Amino acid sequence: AASEYADAAVTSAFERVDLSHDGKLSRAELQASLSSLGVKLTEAELQIAFDAFDRDLDGCISLSEFSHAIRPHLRTICKETNQLAGTSVDDAVRRAIKQAPLRPMHAMAHALLYEHRTLFVWVMWVALGTAWGKLHQGWDLVSALYSSLSALTTSGLMAPALNKAGNVPPSSSLFLAAYCLFGIPITLMALGRFAGVFVAKMEAQKARLAITRPISLGEYEVAEQLFKPDGKVDFGEYLALELLRIGRVDMGTLRLLKQEFTRLDRSNSGTLSKKELMLDTE
C-alpha cells in the first residue's frame, strides 16, 4: 500500500510539472518546476540536473525517469521524517537536484574502471613499480618511474640494490620477475588500446571528410549499377554510395547484399516483410 501511495504521489507530481500534458518533461518545464520550489540554478547547473533525470539522453524526461530519480530520495525522506510520500515529493525533487552534480563523476569513474580498464590497470602497474623503486630501493621519484617504464617496455632495467654478497636479494628478484612477467603483456595491451583509439579517430575524421566532399560523376557511375532504374536515389542507395566512398564496404559485398535481398524478396515488391525477412530463421 505504501508503495502504491508513493507511485501515486510521484505520478501526481510529474503531471503537475508536465505543463504541456504530453507525458514528458522538457527542459523549460523542469526549470519552471524548480523555480516554483525556490530552486535557482545557472544554465550549466540546470543542464546537469536535466541530464541527471534524462537517463536515456533523448532530450526529455519520462515518468519512469522522473520516478527513478526521486524515488530513492523519497523513501529516505519518509523514513527520516515519518511523513507521507505525498508531502515529501517536493523535498525529494530538491534532494535529487542537489545531488545531480555527482552523476558526471560517477560516469567518469565508470568510464575509467570499465571502458578504459586496460589503461587503468597499466597506470596502476606503473605506479606499483614506481612505488617499489622509491620505497624499497630508495630511488628518487624520477629514477623509480624510469625504472618502472623501462622494465615494462623491455628497453632496459635499472639494477636493484645488491646485498653484501654482491647478489640481487631474493625479494627483489621475485618482485621484478613477477612485475615484468605480468606487466609486459599489460603494457602491450595498453599500447594496442592507445593505437586503437588513435586509428578510430583518424578513420572517423576521414569518413567525415569523405561524406562532406561532393560526389563525383565517377563515384556515382560506379554505384549506379546497384540503383533502381528510376533516375532517383533513395536513402538505402545513398547509404550504399556513401559506404563505398568512405571505404567501409566494397562493391563485391554490396552485390552480395543485393543478391540476398532479391532472394528474400519472394513477392518481388522491392521491400521485405517481416515474414520474408525472418523466413530463413524460422
PyRosetta script that sets phi, psi and omega in degrees:
from pyrosetta import init, pose_from_sequence

init()
pose = pose_from_sequence("AASEYADAAVTSAFERVDLSHDGKLSRAELQASLSSLGVKLTEAELQIAFDAFDRDLDGCISLSEFSHAIRPHLRTICKETNQLAGTSVDDAVRRAIKQAPLRPMHAMAHALLYEHRTLFVWVMWVALGTAWGKLHQGWDLVSALYSSLSALTTSGLMAPALNKAGNVPPSSSLFLAAYCLFGIPITLMALGRFAGVFVAKMEAQKARLAITRPISLGEYEVAEQLFKPDGKVDFGEYLALELLRIGRVDMGTLRLLKQEFTRLDRSNSGTLSKKELMLDTE")
pose.set_psi(1, -40.8)
pose.set_omega(1, 179.5)
pose.set_phi(2, -63.7)
pose.set_psi(2, -39.3)
pose.set_omega(2, 179.4)
pose.set_phi(3, -65.8)
pose.set_psi(3, -41.4)
pose.set_omega(3, 178.9)
pose.set_phi(4, -65.2)
pose.set_psi(4, -37.5)
pose.set_omega(4, 178.8)
pose.set_phi(5, -66.4)
pose.set_psi(5, -39.6)
pose.set_omega(5, 178.2)
pose.set_phi(6, -65.5)
pose.set_psi(6, -41.4)
pose.set_omega(6, 177.5)
pose.set_phi(7, -59.2)
pose.set_psi(7, -44.0)
pose.set_omega(7, -179.6)
pose.set_phi(8, -64.7)
pose.set_psi(8, -38.8)
pose.set_omega(8, 179.9)
pose.set_phi(9, -66.0)
pose.set_psi(9, -42.0)
pose.set_omega(9, 179.3)
pose.set_phi(10, -65.8)
pose.set_psi(10, -43.9)
pose.set_omega(10, 179.7)
pose.set_phi(11, -62.6)
pose.set_psi(11, -41.4)
pose.set_omega(11, 179.0)
pose.set_phi(12, -63.1)
pose.set_psi(12, -41.6)
pose.set_omega(12, 178.8)
pose.set_phi(13, -65.4)
pose.set_psi(13, -40.1)
pose.set_omega(13, 179.2)
pose.set_phi(14, -62.6)
pose.set_psi(14, -45.6)
pose.set_omega(14, -179.1)
pose.set_phi(15, -65.4)
pose.set_psi(15, -31.1)
pose.set_omega(15, 178.3)
pose.set_phi(16, -68.7)
pose.set_psi(16, -35.3)
pose.set_omega(16, 179.7)
pose.set_phi(17, -79.4)
pose.set_psi(17, -30.9)
pose.set_omega(17, -176.7)
pose.set_phi(18, -74.9)
pose.set_psi(18, 79.7)
pose.set_omega(18, -174.8)
pose.set_phi(19, -66.1)
pose.set_psi(19, -29.3)
pose.set_omega(19, -178.7)
pose.set_phi(20, -85.9)
pose.set_psi(20, -8.5)
pose.set_omega(20, 178.4)
pose.set_phi(21, 55.7)
pose.set_psi(21, 39.4)
pose.set_omega(21, 178.9)
pose.set_phi(22, -106.8)
pose.set_psi(22, 8.3)
pose.set_omega(22, 177.0)
pose.set_phi(23, 81.2)
pose.set_psi(23, 12.0)
pose.set_omega(23, 177.9)
pose.set_phi(24, -151.7)
pose.set_psi(24, 154.5)
pose.set_omega(24, -177.3)
pose.set_phi(25, -105.6)
pose.set_psi(25, 131.0)
pose.set_omega(25, 174.9)
pose.set_phi(26, -89.5)
pose.set_psi(26, 172.3)
pose.set_omega(26, 178.1)
pose.set_phi(27, -62.4)
pose.set_psi(27, -39.7)
pose.set_omega(27, -179.7)
pose.set_phi(28, -66.1)
pose.set_psi(28, -38.8)
pose.set_omega(28, 179.6)
pose.set_phi(29, -66.7)
pose.set_psi(29, -40.0)
pose.set_omega(29, 177.2)
pose.set_phi(30, -64.3)
pose.set_psi(30, -41.2)
pose.set_omega(30, 179.5)
pose.set_phi(31, -62.8)
pose.set_psi(31, -42.0)
pose.set_omega(31, 179.2)
pose.set_phi(32, -64.2)
pose.set_psi(32, -39.5)
pose.set_omega(32, 179.2)
pose.set_phi(33, -65.0)
pose.set_psi(33, -43.4)
pose.set_omega(33, -179.8)
pose.set_phi(34, -65.7)
pose.set_psi(34, -37.2)
pose.set_omega(34, 177.9)
pose.set_phi(35, -62.5)
pose.set_psi(35, -39.4)
pose.set_omega(35, 179.2)
pose.set_phi(36, -67.7)
pose.set_psi(36, -23.0)
pose.set_omega(36, 177.9)
pose.set_phi(37, -90.6)
pose.set_psi(37, 1.3)
pose.set_omega(37, 179.6)
pose.set_phi(38, 81.8)
pose.set_psi(38, 17.0)
pose.set_omega(38, -179.9)
pose.set_phi(39, -97.7)
pose.set_psi(39, 115.2)
pose.set_omega(39, -179.9)
pose.set_phi(40, -105.2)
pose.set_psi(40, 124.3)
pose.set_omega(40, -178.1)
pose.set_phi(41, -127.1)
pose.set_psi(41, 149.3)
pose.set_omega(41, 170.6)
pose.set_phi(42, -74.9)
pose.set_psi(42, 171.1)
pose.set_omega(42, 179.2)
pose.set_phi(43, -60.7)
pose.set_psi(43, -41.0)
pose.set_omega(43, 179.9)
pose.set_phi(44, -65.8)
pose.set_psi(44, -42.9)
pose.set_omega(44, 179.2)
pose.set_phi(45, -65.6)
pose.set_psi(45, -37.6)
pose.set_omega(45, 178.3)
pose.set_phi(46, -63.9)
pose.set_psi(46, -39.9)
pose.set_omega(46, 179.8)
pose.set_phi(47, -65.4)
pose.set_psi(47, -40.7)
pose.set_omega(47, 177.7)
pose.set_phi(48, -62.8)
pose.set_psi(48, -43.3)
pose.set_omega(48, 179.5)
pose.set_phi(49, -63.9)
pose.set_psi(49, -43.4)
pose.set_omega(49, -179.5)
pose.set_phi(50, -63.2)
pose.set_psi(50, -43.5)
pose.set_omega(50, 179.5)
pose.set_phi(51, -64.5)
pose.set_psi(51, -31.5)
pose.set_omega(51, 179.0)
pose.set_phi(52, -65.9)
pose.set_psi(52, -34.1)
pose.set_omega(52, 177.0)
pose.set_phi(53, -80.8)
pose.set_psi(53, -41.6)
pose.set_omega(53, -174.4)
pose.set_phi(54, -80.6)
pose.set_psi(54, 81.9)
pose.set_omega(54, -172.4)
pose.set_phi(55, -66.1)
pose.set_psi(55, -37.1)
pose.set_omega(55, -178.5)
pose.set_phi(56, -91.4)
pose.set_psi(56, 2.7)
pose.set_omega(56, 175.1)
pose.set_phi(57, 53.7)
pose.set_psi(57, 42.4)
pose.set_omega(57, 178.6)
pose.set_phi(58, -97.0)
pose.set_psi(58, 7.5)
pose.set_omega(58, 175.9)
pose.set_phi(59, 90.3)
pose.set_psi(59, 4.2)
pose.set_omega(59, 176.9)
pose.set_phi(60, -150.0)
pose.set_psi(60, 163.7)
pose.set_omega(60, -177.4)
pose.set_phi(61, -112.1)
pose.set_psi(61, 118.7)
pose.set_omega(61, 178.6)
pose.set_phi(62, -84.8)
pose.set_psi(62, 171.2)
pose.set_omega(62, 178.1)
pose.set_phi(63, -61.6)
pose.set_psi(63, -41.4)
pose.set_omega(63, -179.4)
pose.set_phi(64, -65.0)
pose.set_psi(64, -38.0)
pose.set_omega(64, 178.1)
pose.set_phi(65, -68.4)
pose.set_psi(65, -40.7)
pose.set_omega(65, 177.8)
pose.set_phi(66, -61.9)
pose.set_psi(66, -44.6)
pose.set_omega(66, 179.6)
pose.set_phi(67, -65.0)
pose.set_psi(67, -42.6)
pose.set_omega(67, -179.4)
pose.set_phi(68, -61.0)
pose.set_psi(68, -34.0)
pose.set_omega(68, -177.0)
pose.set_phi(69, -75.7)
pose.set_psi(69, -35.8)
pose.set_omega(69, -172.0)
pose.set_phi(70, -106.5)
pose.set_psi(70, -17.7)
pose.set_omega(70, -177.1)
pose.set_phi(71, -58.9)
pose.set_psi(71, -43.9)
pose.set_omega(71, 178.5)
pose.set_phi(72, -59.6)
pose.set_psi(72, -40.6)
pose.set_omega(72, 179.5)
pose.set_phi(73, -70.5)
pose.set_psi(73, -34.0)
pose.set_omega(73, 179.1)
pose.set_phi(74, -64.3)
pose.set_psi(74, -43.6)
pose.set_omega(74, 178.4)
pose.set_phi(75, -62.8)
pose.set_psi(75, -43.0)
pose.set_omega(75, -178.9)
pose.set_phi(76, -63.4)
pose.set_psi(76, -44.7)
pose.set_omega(76, -178.5)
pose.set_phi(77, -65.3)
pose.set_psi(77, -41.0)
pose.set_omega(77, 179.4)
pose.set_phi(78, -62.3)
pose.set_psi(78, -38.4)
pose.set_omega(78, 178.3)
pose.set_phi(79, -69.6)
pose.set_psi(79, -38.7)
pose.set_omega(79, -177.1)
pose.set_phi(80, -71.2)
pose.set_psi(80, -35.5)
pose.set_omega(80, -172.0)
pose.set_phi(81, -110.8)
pose.set_psi(81, -9.0)
pose.set_omega(81, -175.8)
pose.set_phi(82, 59.5)
pose.set_psi(82, 27.4)
pose.set_omega(82, 177.4)
pose.set_phi(83, -91.9)
pose.set_psi(83, 160.1)
pose.set_omega(83, 174.8)
pose.set_phi(84, -75.7)
pose.set_psi(84, 155.9)
pose.set_omega(84, -176.9)
pose.set_phi(85, -59.8)
pose.set_psi(85, -36.7)
pose.set_omega(85, -176.6)
pose.set_phi(86, -62.1)
pose.set_psi(86, -29.7)
pose.set_omega(86, -179.4)
pose.set_phi(87, -92.8)
pose.set_psi(87, -1.1)
pose.set_omega(87, -175.2)
pose.set_phi(88, -114.4)
pose.set_psi(88, -3.2)
pose.set_omega(88, -175.5)
pose.set_phi(89, -61.0)
pose.set_psi(89, -44.7)
pose.set_omega(89, -178.6)
pose.set_phi(90, -61.3)
pose.set_psi(90, -40.9)
pose.set_omega(90, 177.7)
pose.set_phi(91, -65.2)
pose.set_psi(91, -35.6)
pose.set_omega(91, 178.4)
pose.set_phi(92, -65.7)
pose.set_psi(92, -39.1)
pose.set_omega(92, 177.4)
pose.set_phi(93, -63.6)
pose.set_psi(93, -44.6)
pose.set_omega(93, 179.2)
pose.set_phi(94, -60.2)
pose.set_psi(94, -42.3)
pose.set_omega(94, -178.8)
pose.set_phi(95, -68.1)
pose.set_psi(95, -38.4)
pose.set_omega(95, 177.7)
pose.set_phi(96, -62.7)
pose.set_psi(96, -40.2)
pose.set_omega(96, 178.5)
pose.set_phi(97, -67.0)
pose.set_psi(97, -40.0)
pose.set_omega(97, -178.6)
pose.set_phi(98, -62.6)
pose.set_psi(98, -35.9)
pose.set_omega(98, -177.4)
pose.set_phi(99, -92.5)
pose.set_psi(99, 0.3)
pose.set_omega(99, -178.6)
pose.set_phi(100, -57.7)
pose.set_psi(100, -38.6)
pose.set_omega(100, -179.7)
pose.set_phi(101, -60.5)
pose.set_psi(101, -15.5)
pose.set_omega(101, 179.2)
pose.set_phi(102, -73.4)
pose.set_psi(102, -21.7)
pose.set_omega(102, -175.1)
pose.set_phi(103, -63.0)
pose.set_psi(103, -45.3)
pose.set_omega(103, 177.7)
pose.set_phi(104, -57.8)
pose.set_psi(104, -35.6)
pose.set_omega(104, 178.5)
pose.set_phi(105, -68.3)
pose.set_psi(105, -38.0)
pose.set_omega(105, 176.6)
pose.set_phi(106, -63.4)
pose.set_psi(106, -42.0)
pose.set_omega(106, 179.3)
pose.set_phi(107, -64.1)
pose.set_psi(107, -39.4)
pose.set_omega(107, 179.2)
pose.set_phi(108, -65.0)
pose.set_psi(108, -42.5)
pose.set_omega(108, 179.2)
pose.set_phi(109, -64.4)
pose.set_psi(109, -39.8)
pose.set_omega(109, 178.2)
pose.set_phi(110, -63.1)
pose.set_psi(110, -43.7)
pose.set_omega(110, 179.6)
pose.set_phi(111, -63.2)
pose.set_psi(111, -38.7)
pose.set_omega(111, -178.3)
pose.set_phi(112, -69.7)
pose.set_psi(112, -44.1)
pose.set_omega(112, -173.2)
pose.set_phi(113, -85.3)
pose.set_psi(113, -20.4)
pose.set_omega(113, -177.4)
pose.set_phi(114, -116.4)
pose.set_psi(114, -60.4)
pose.set_omega(114, -175.1)
pose.set_phi(115, -67.3)
pose.set_psi(115, -33.2)
pose.set_omega(115, -179.2)
pose.set_phi(116, -117.5)
pose.set_psi(116, 38.0)
pose.set_omega(116, -174.5)
pose.set_phi(117, -64.7)
pose.set_psi(117, -31.6)
pose.set_omega(117, 179.0)
pose.set_phi(118, -63.6)
pose.set_psi(118, -45.7)
pose.set_omega(118, 178.4)
pose.set_phi(119, -65.7)
pose.set_psi(119, -37.7)
pose.set_omega(119, 179.4)
pose.set_phi(120, -63.7)
pose.set_psi(120, -45.3)
pose.set_omega(120, 179.4)
pose.set_phi(121, -63.2)
pose.set_psi(121, -39.2)
pose.set_omega(121, 179.9)
pose.set_phi(122, -64.0)
pose.set_psi(122, -44.3)
pose.set_omega(122, 178.6)
pose.set_phi(123, -61.6)
pose.set_psi(123, -41.8)
pose.set_omega(123, 178.7)
pose.set_phi(124, -65.0)
pose.set_psi(124, -35.4)
pose.set_omega(124, 179.7)
pose.set_phi(125, -68.3)
pose.set_psi(125, -41.2)
pose.set_omega(125, 175.9)
pose.set_phi(126, -62.5)
pose.set_psi(126, -41.7)
pose.set_omega(126, 179.2)
pose.set_phi(127, -63.4)
pose.set_psi(127, -37.3)
pose.set_omega(127, 178.3)
pose.set_phi(128, -62.5)
pose.set_psi(128, -47.1)
pose.set_omega(128, 179.2)
pose.set_phi(129, -64.1)
pose.set_psi(129, -37.8)
pose.set_omega(129, 178.9)
pose.set_phi(130, -66.3)
pose.set_psi(130, -42.7)
pose.set_omega(130, 179.0)
pose.set_phi(131, -63.7)
pose.set_psi(131, -40.0)
pose.set_omega(131, 178.3)
pose.set_phi(132, -62.4)
pose.set_psi(132, -44.3)
pose.set_omega(132, -179.5)
pose.set_phi(133, -63.6)
pose.set_psi(133, -38.5)
pose.set_omega(133, -177.2)
pose.set_phi(134, -77.4)
pose.set_psi(134, -44.5)
pose.set_omega(134, -174.2)
pose.set_phi(135, -84.5)
pose.set_psi(135, -39.0)
pose.set_omega(135, -175.5)
pose.set_phi(136, -89.1)
pose.set_psi(136, -37.5)
pose.set_omega(136, -176.7)
pose.set_phi(137, -98.4)
pose.set_psi(137, -15.9)
pose.set_omega(137, 178.7)
pose.set_phi(138, 78.6)
pose.set_psi(138, 18.3)
pose.set_omega(138, 178.8)
pose.set_phi(139, -77.3)
pose.set_psi(139, 159.4)
pose.set_omega(139, 173.1)
pose.set_phi(140, -73.4)
pose.set_psi(140, 168.1)
pose.set_omega(140, -172.7)
pose.set_phi(141, -60.5)
pose.set_psi(141, -43.2)
pose.set_omega(141, -178.5)
pose.set_phi(142, -64.6)
pose.set_psi(142, -43.9)
pose.set_omega(142, 179.8)
pose.set_phi(143, -65.2)
pose.set_psi(143, -39.2)
pose.set_omega(143, 179.2)
pose.set_phi(144, -65.6)
pose.set_psi(144, -41.2)
pose.set_omega(144, 177.9)
pose.set_phi(145, -66.0)
pose.set_psi(145, -41.4)
pose.set_omega(145, 177.8)
pose.set_phi(146, -60.7)
pose.set_psi(146, -44.5)
pose.set_omega(146, 179.6)
pose.set_phi(147, -62.2)
pose.set_psi(147, -41.4)
pose.set_omega(147, -179.7)
pose.set_phi(148, -62.8)
pose.set_psi(148, -48.6)
pose.set_omega(148, -178.0)
pose.set_phi(149, -69.2)
pose.set_psi(149, -40.0)
pose.set_omega(149, -179.1)
pose.set_phi(150, -67.0)
pose.set_psi(150, -34.3)
pose.set_omega(150, 177.6)
pose.set_phi(151, -67.3)
pose.set_psi(151, -40.0)
pose.set_omega(151, -177.3)
pose.set_phi(152, -74.9)
pose.set_psi(152, -26.1)
pose.set_omega(152, 179.8)
pose.set_phi(153, -99.0)
pose.set_psi(153, 7.2)
pose.set_omega(153, 177.7)
pose.set_phi(154, 55.2)
pose.set_psi(154, 26.6)
pose.set_omega(154, 179.3)
pose.set_phi(155, -92.2)
pose.set_psi(155, 0.9)
pose.set_omega(155, -179.9)
pose.set_phi(156, 145.7)
pose.set_psi(156, 172.4)
pose.set_omega(156, -178.5)
pose.set_phi(157, -149.3)
pose.set_psi(157, 126.2)
pose.set_omega(157, 175.1)
pose.set_phi(158, -68.6)
pose.set_psi(158, 126.5)
pose.set_omega(158, -175.0)
pose.set_phi(159, -64.9)
pose.set_psi(159, 131.1)
pose.set_omega(159, 176.7)
pose.set_phi(160, -71.8)
pose.set_psi(160, 165.2)
pose.set_omega(160, -179.8)
pose.set_phi(161, -63.8)
pose.set_psi(161, 141.4)
pose.set_omega(161, 179.9)
pose.set_phi(162, -94.1)
pose.set_psi(162, 157.5)
pose.set_omega(162, 175.5)
pose.set_phi(163, -84.8)
pose.set_psi(163, -175.3)
pose.set_omega(163, -176.1)
pose.set_phi(164, -63.8)
pose.set_psi(164, -25.5)
pose.set_omega(164, 179.6)
pose.set_phi(165, -83.1)
pose.set_psi(165, -0.7)
pose.set_omega(165, 179.5)
pose.set_phi(166, 83.1)
pose.set_psi(166, 15.9)
pose.set_omega(166, -179.8)
pose.set_phi(167, -111.9)
pose.set_psi(167, 159.5)
pose.set_omega(167, 174.5)
pose.set_phi(168, -74.3)
pose.set_psi(168, 126.7)
pose.set_omega(168, -180.0)
pose.set_phi(169, -57.0)
pose.set_psi(169, 145.2)
pose.set_omega(169, -179.8)
pose.set_phi(170, -55.0)
pose.set_psi(170, -37.6)
pose.set_omega(170, -178.9)
pose.set_phi(171, -63.2)
pose.set_psi(171, -40.7)
pose.set_omega(171, 178.6)
pose.set_phi(172, -68.2)
pose.set_psi(172, -40.7)
pose.set_omega(172, 180.0)
pose.set_phi(173, -61.9)
pose.set_psi(173, -45.2)
pose.set_omega(173, -179.2)
pose.set_phi(174, -65.1)
pose.set_psi(174, -42.8)
pose.set_omega(174, -179.6)
pose.set_phi(175, -62.9)
pose.set_psi(175, -47.6)
pose.set_omega(175, -177.0)
pose.set_phi(176, -66.1)
pose.set_psi(176, -36.4)
pose.set_omega(176, 178.6)
pose.set_phi(177, -63.7)
pose.set_psi(177, -47.2)
pose.set_omega(177, 179.6)
pose.set_phi(178, -68.2)
pose.set_psi(178, -38.2)
pose.set_omega(178, -178.2)
pose.set_phi(179, -62.0)
pose.set_psi(179, -45.2)
pose.set_omega(179, -179.9)
pose.set_phi(180, -75.3)
pose.set_psi(180, -38.4)
pose.set_omega(180, -177.6)
pose.set_phi(181, -59.3)
pose.set_psi(181, -44.2)
pose.set_omega(181, -179.7)
pose.set_phi(182, -92.1)
pose.set_psi(182, -30.4)
pose.set_omega(182, -174.2)
pose.set_phi(183, -73.8)
pose.set_psi(183, -35.4)
pose.set_omega(183, -178.8)
pose.set_phi(184, -64.5)
pose.set_psi(184, -46.0)
pose.set_omega(184, 174.8)
pose.set_phi(185, -60.9)
pose.set_psi(185, -38.0)
pose.set_omega(185, 177.8)
pose.set_phi(186, -62.4)
pose.set_psi(186, -40.9)
pose.set_omega(186, 179.1)
pose.set_phi(187, -63.7)
pose.set_psi(187, -42.3)
pose.set_omega(187, 179.1)
pose.set_phi(188, -63.0)
pose.set_psi(188, -40.6)
pose.set_omega(188, 177.9)
pose.set_phi(189, -66.0)
pose.set_psi(189, -38.9)
pose.set_omega(189, 178.9)
pose.set_phi(190, -65.5)
pose.set_psi(190, -41.5)
pose.set_omega(190, 177.7)
pose.set_phi(191, -63.7)
pose.set_psi(191, -38.7)
pose.set_omega(191, 176.5)
pose.set_phi(192, -63.4)
pose.set_psi(192, -37.3)
pose.set_omega(192, 178.0)
pose.set_phi(193, -65.8)
pose.set_psi(193, -44.8)
pose.set_omega(193, 176.8)
pose.set_phi(194, -57.7)
pose.set_psi(194, -47.2)
pose.set_omega(194, -178.8)
pose.set_phi(195, -63.2)
pose.set_psi(195, -39.7)
pose.set_omega(195, 179.8)
pose.set_phi(196, -62.8)
pose.set_psi(196, -42.9)
pose.set_omega(196, 178.4)
pose.set_phi(197, -63.7)
pose.set_psi(197, -42.8)
pose.set_omega(197, -179.3)
pose.set_phi(198, -64.1)
pose.set_psi(198, -46.3)
pose.set_omega(198, -179.2)
pose.set_phi(199, -64.8)
pose.set_psi(199, -40.1)
pose.set_omega(199, 179.6)
pose.set_phi(200, -61.6)
pose.set_psi(200, -41.3)
pose.set_omega(200, 178.3)
pose.set_phi(201, -66.0)
pose.set_psi(201, -39.7)
pose.set_omega(201, 178.6)
pose.set_phi(202, -64.9)
pose.set_psi(202, -42.3)
pose.set_omega(202, 179.6)
pose.set_phi(203, -65.8)
pose.set_psi(203, -40.0)
pose.set_omega(203, 179.0)
pose.set_phi(204, -64.3)
pose.set_psi(204, -41.3)
pose.set_omega(204, 178.1)
pose.set_phi(205, -64.7)
pose.set_psi(205, -41.1)
pose.set_omega(205, 178.3)
pose.set_phi(206, -62.7)
pose.set_psi(206, -41.3)
pose.set_omega(206, -180.0)
pose.set_phi(207, -65.6)
pose.set_psi(207, -42.0)
pose.set_omega(207, 179.3)
pose.set_phi(208, -62.5)
pose.set_psi(208, -41.1)
pose.set_omega(208, 179.1)
pose.set_phi(209, -65.7)
pose.set_psi(209, -39.9)
pose.set_omega(209, -179.4)
pose.set_phi(210, -66.5)
pose.set_psi(210, -39.4)
pose.set_omega(210, -177.8)
pose.set_phi(211, -68.4)
pose.set_psi(211, -38.6)
pose.set_omega(211, -178.4)
pose.set_phi(212, -79.6)
pose.set_psi(212, -13.6)
pose.set_omega(212, 177.9)
pose.set_phi(213, -75.0)
pose.set_psi(213, 138.1)
pose.set_omega(213, 179.9)
pose.set_phi(214, -57.6)
pose.set_psi(214, 144.0)
pose.set_omega(214, 179.1)
pose.set_phi(215, -75.0)
pose.set_psi(215, 128.0)
pose.set_omega(215, 179.9)
pose.set_phi(216, -84.8)
pose.set_psi(216, 163.0)
pose.set_omega(216, 178.8)
pose.set_phi(217, -63.0)
pose.set_psi(217, -38.2)
pose.set_omega(217, 179.4)
pose.set_phi(218, -63.3)
pose.set_psi(218, -42.1)
pose.set_omega(218, 178.7)
pose.set_phi(219, -64.3)
pose.set_psi(219, -39.8)
pose.set_omega(219, 179.6)
pose.set_phi(220, -65.1)
pose.set_psi(220, -43.0)
pose.set_omega(220, -177.6)
pose.set_phi(221, -66.7)
pose.set_psi(221, -33.3)
pose.set_omega(221, 177.7)
pose.set_phi(222, -64.1)
pose.set_psi(222, -43.6)
pose.set_omega(222, -177.1)
pose.set_phi(223, -84.2)
pose.set_psi(223, -13.9)
pose.set_omega(223, -173.7)
pose.set_phi(224, -61.2)
pose.set_psi(224, -28.9)
pose.set_omega(224, -179.0)
pose.set_phi(225, -65.1)
pose.set_psi(225, -15.4)
pose.set_omega(225, 177.4)
pose.set_phi(226, -93.6)
pose.set_psi(226, -11.2)
pose.set_omega(226, -174.9)
pose.set_phi(227, -82.8)
pose.set_psi(227, 156.4)
pose.set_omega(227, 172.5)
pose.set_phi(228, -71.4)
pose.set_psi(228, 144.6)
pose.set_omega(228, -176.2)
pose.set_phi(229, -78.4)
pose.set_psi(229, 51.9)
pose.set_omega(229, 180.0)
pose.set_phi(230, -114.4)
pose.set_psi(230, 3.7)
pose.set_omega(230, 178.8)
pose.set_phi(231, 75.4)
pose.set_psi(231, 6.8)
pose.set_omega(231, -179.7)
pose.set_phi(232, -124.5)
pose.set_psi(232, 158.3)
pose.set_omega(232, 179.5)
pose.set_phi(233, -119.8)
pose.set_psi(233, 114.7)
pose.set_omega(233, 177.3)
pose.set_phi(234, -86.2)
pose.set_psi(234, -178.8)
pose.set_omega(234, -174.5)
pose.set_phi(235, -63.8)
pose.set_psi(235, -40.4)
pose.set_omega(235, 179.9)
pose.set_phi(236, -61.4)
pose.set_psi(236, -41.7)
pose.set_omega(236, 178.9)
pose.set_phi(237, -68.6)
pose.set_psi(237, -40.2)
pose.set_omega(237, 177.4)
pose.set_phi(238, -63.1)
pose.set_psi(238, -40.3)
pose.set_omega(238, 179.0)
pose.set_phi(239, -62.3)
pose.set_psi(239, -43.4)
pose.set_omega(239, 178.4)
pose.set_phi(240, -61.9)
pose.set_psi(240, -41.8)
pose.set_omega(240, 179.5)
pose.set_phi(241, -62.4)
pose.set_psi(241, -45.0)
pose.set_omega(241, -178.7)
pose.set_phi(242, -68.8)
pose.set_psi(242, -36.4)
pose.set_omega(242, 177.1)
pose.set_phi(243, -63.3)
pose.set_psi(243, -35.7)
pose.set_omega(243, 174.8)
pose.set_phi(244, -65.5)
pose.set_psi(244, -43.1)
pose.set_omega(244, -176.0)
pose.set_phi(245, -65.2)
pose.set_psi(245, -36.7)
pose.set_omega(245, -177.6)
pose.set_phi(246, -92.1)
pose.set_psi(246, 3.6)
pose.set_omega(246, 174.0)
pose.set_phi(247, 77.1)
pose.set_psi(247, 19.0)
pose.set_omega(247, -180.0)
pose.set_phi(248, -84.2)
pose.set_psi(248, -13.8)
pose.set_omega(248, -179.7)
pose.set_phi(249, -153.3)
pose.set_psi(249, 153.4)
pose.set_omega(249, 177.4)
pose.set_phi(250, -108.5)
pose.set_psi(250, 169.8)
pose.set_omega(250, -176.3)
pose.set_phi(251, -63.6)
pose.set_psi(251, -35.9)
pose.set_omega(251, 179.1)
pose.set_phi(252, -60.1)
pose.set_psi(252, -42.5)
pose.set_omega(252, 179.1)
pose.set_phi(253, -65.8)
pose.set_psi(253, -40.7)
pose.set_omega(253, 178.9)
pose.set_phi(254, -64.6)
pose.set_psi(254, -37.5)
pose.set_omega(254, 177.6)
pose.set_phi(255, -63.6)
pose.set_psi(255, -41.7)
pose.set_omega(255, 178.1)
pose.set_phi(256, -62.5)
pose.set_psi(256, -40.5)
pose.set_omega(256, 178.4)
pose.set_phi(257, -64.2)
pose.set_psi(257, -40.1)
pose.set_omega(257, 179.3)
pose.set_phi(258, -66.7)
pose.set_psi(258, -39.1)
pose.set_omega(258, 177.6)
pose.set_phi(259, -63.2)
pose.set_psi(259, -41.0)
pose.set_omega(259, 179.5)
pose.set_phi(260, -66.5)
pose.set_psi(260, -39.4)
pose.set_omega(260, 177.6)
pose.set_phi(261, -61.7)
pose.set_psi(261, -44.8)
pose.set_omega(261, -179.8)
pose.set_phi(262, -63.2)
pose.set_psi(262, -38.5)
pose.set_omega(262, 179.4)
pose.set_phi(263, -64.9)
pose.set_psi(263, -40.3)
pose.set_omega(263, -179.1)
pose.set_phi(264, -74.8)
pose.set_psi(264, -26.7)
pose.set_omega(264, -177.3)
pose.set_phi(265, -79.7)
pose.set_psi(265, 72.4)
pose.set_omega(265, -176.2)
pose.set_phi(266, -69.3)
pose.set_psi(266, -21.8)
pose.set_omega(266, 179.4)
pose.set_phi(267, -87.7)
pose.set_psi(267, -4.9)
pose.set_omega(267, -179.4)
pose.set_phi(268, 54.9)
pose.set_psi(268, 36.9)
pose.set_omega(268, -178.7)
pose.set_phi(269, -93.0)
pose.set_psi(269, -10.5)
pose.set_omega(269, -176.6)
pose.set_phi(270, 84.5)
pose.set_psi(270, -0.5)
pose.set_omega(270, 175.6)
pose.set_phi(271, -135.8)
pose.set_psi(271, 161.5)
pose.set_omega(271, 180.0)
pose.set_phi(272, -111.2)
pose.set_psi(272, 129.8)
pose.set_omega(272, 172.5)
pose.set_phi(273, -82.2)
pose.set_psi(273, 166.7)
pose.set_omega(273, 178.0)
pose.set_phi(274, -60.8)
pose.set_psi(274, -37.3)
pose.set_omega(274, 179.9)
pose.set_phi(275, -64.1)
pose.set_psi(275, -43.6)
pose.set_omega(275, 179.1)
pose.set_phi(276, -66.5)
pose.set_psi(276, -40.5)
pose.set_omega(276, -177.4)
pose.set_phi(277, -67.0)
pose.set_psi(277, -35.3)
pose.set_omega(277, -176.0)
pose.set_phi(278, -97.3)
pose.set_psi(278, 3.5)
pose.set_omega(278, -172.3)
pose.set_phi(279, -59.3)
pose.set_psi(279, -42.7)
pose.set_omega(279, -175.8)
pose.set_phi(280, -74.2)
pose.set_psi(280, -12.5)
pose.set_omega(280, -178.5)
pose.set_phi(281, -101.3)
pose.set_psi(281, -5.7)
pose.set_omega(281, -178.7)
pose.set_phi(282, -82.0)
pose.dump_pdb("model.pdb")
